[in-house]
Amino acid sequence: MNEQYSKGTIEGDKKTEWICGCFQTTDNYFKFCSMHNQTLQKAIQAQIDELDMTLVIE
């Protein structure tokens, strides 16, 4: 665990402590820490076709 990334958030009555460097920016982009980056990239790439997020250009 890298302490510089540790932060707490409270949403309603649920308190969460983040233990890694993943975060969401204020303009809704996500940054993944080195521990989770490869796994989350694979998960997102696997969903792109299913979510119909691309347009094929010939």
N, C-alpha and C positions, 0 to 999 in steps of 0.2 A: 504494500500500500504506500502510495506516495502522498504524504501529508499535505503538500501544497495544493492538491486537488480536492481534498476532503472538504465537503460542505454539507450543511443541513438545509432541508427545505421543509416547510409545513404546508400541507394542502388540506384544508378542512380540519378534521381531527386526526389526520394521518401524518406522522412525522417520519421522514426518510433521511437517512444519512448516506450520501454518495461516497463510495470507497475507492473510486477510480477517477480517471481524468475525462470521462465522457461527459459532454454537456450540450445543451441546446442554446444557441445564441438568441439574442432578442429579435433578430429578423428570421427566426425559425429555421436556421440551418443547424445541422448536428456535427459535432466534432467528437471522434471516438479516440479513446486512449490507445496506446500501443498494445495493451493486453487484449482489447476487444475489437480492434480495428479490422483485422482479417476476417473474423467470424461474422461481424455485422455487415461487412462489405459483401460477403458471400450471400448472406440472408437477403439483403436488399436486391442484389443482382438477380437472385433466383425469383424474386417477386415482380420484376419489371414487366415481363411479358404477361403474366397473369393479371397485373393491375392495368394493363393496356396504357402504359405511360410513354410509349414511343410511337413514332410515325415512320414507316419505311419510305425512304426517298430514293427513287431510282436514278 
